[in-house]
């Protein structure tokens, strides 16, 4: 009646939104399962003359459909309703739960066994498909983030893309990447997502040693550290007010280590509620941290190479020297900018070659210079 409907609606409205939505979905799945089985039972009764030899023919597809689209619970529920419908409506004596003849009873038991087996198989298939979908999505996101980061020209930009991918992969609410800089005694937060200014001011730089946070522990043991609930950790009470203001309860930290085993930094993910990632999620996090470490190492190596080349260039310019390269197989030459200048050419004015170089050598020295280069190439 109206009063019971109002009470039911009031109870639903007083529930948290997620719980109420879940309850509605459950009621819908079971309700649709019941309606489908009732419809099949009615159809079977109407066409009893045609289905008398195979009274189960329409019920099994219905049970399979419910199990596939509704899940295990609705599938078993549909199986039970189908058994009761067949027993009560289709098997003699009709409209009675009296024990049917032995052959019909055997068929009914066989139908029940097949329906339960099919329902369990459908459940396994759904779970397998769901896992495959998750793995496919994770793999595509992993490679997408890798492609974007390796195409970036700035280390912060690349690390930010990797951090975002890790946050999405594990369903985290916020995260940051720290690098060990300077003398190796401090973590410096280079990229972050989702944090308030107070947290950034407190943990923008933090000591590597004597640090009992998740990142400090991960650094000491060289492995991923999970703190399911920071509120339950007495050792973390010092920054409790900052963490509460930031709004997270769980932390996962993964060390960034290069291929020689040297620590580079830390990848940290934060969750608003107590949480422990699954083993599969931790495996993906490990892959993200390894790739981030490779990315950092590549950028640092390229930066060191650029600095080295700049120092060499300045030294050559200061000493009035130049460099050139020559491919021994093809004979193609490559001149530095200073080489063009020393020999009186504008850059790009001539194609670098031995002939262009020899043409700028004093005629009296040309033969000797040519002999020196030929002998050097032969000795090589």
Secondary structure, 3 states (H helix, E strand, C coil): CHHHHHHHHHHHHHCCHHHHHHHHHHHHHHHHHHHHHHHHHHHHHHCHHHHCCCCCHHHHHHHHHHHHHHCHHHHHHHHHHHHHHHHHHHCCCCCCCCCCCHHHHHHHHHHHHHHHHHHHHHHHHHHHHHHHHHHHHHHHHHHHHHHHHHHCCCHHHHHHHHHHHHHHHHCCCEEEEEEEECCCCEEEEEEEECCCHHHHHHHCEEECCCCCCHHHHHHHHCCCEEECCHHHCHHHHHHHHHHHHHCCCEEEEEEEECCCCCEEEEEEEEECCCCCCCHHHHHHHHHHHHHHHHHHHHHHHHHHHHHHHHHHHHHHHHHCCCCEEECCCCCCEEECHHHHHHCCCCCCCCCCCHHHHHCCCCHHHHHHHHHHHHHHHHHC
